[in-house]
Amino acid sequence: MSSGLQSFLTRVFRSLGPHPNWFLGSPRRATVAAVLPSGYILLVDYTNGRDWVTLPPRQPGEEWTGLASRPTDDRPTESEMTAIDTALTARRLVRTEPWGIDVEGRLCASIAIDRAGKD
């Protein structure tokens, strides 16, 4: 099979096939939430539930123990934002709008399934 045809068929099957976490429904929103003692976690909201995506800790060996209950002035670093984009891409999700701030002071954005399907 030629590589062009194979590439085309791969894109078609990816766009038609089920997305990861299909049982959670359609993706709605991604939220970047602060965790204790420091760092962030990605919360991906779907119509039927939520996926918690652990991001690399700020300090090696420092694991998070819970969501921060107070708003923070701290914002994710460039490496944390890269990890967030990588986590979304791994789940075949894309942002449909720029990052904004929700009522709890967290970064959030609407998301959708990436139908383009990169090779």
Buried (B, 14 or more C-beta within 10 A) or exposed (E): EEEEEEEEEEBEEBBEEEBEBEEBEEBBBBBBBBBEEBBBBBBBBBEEEEBEBBBEBBEEEEEBEEEBEEEEEEEBEEEBBEBBBEBBEEBBBBBEEEBEEEEEEBBBBBBEBBEEBEE
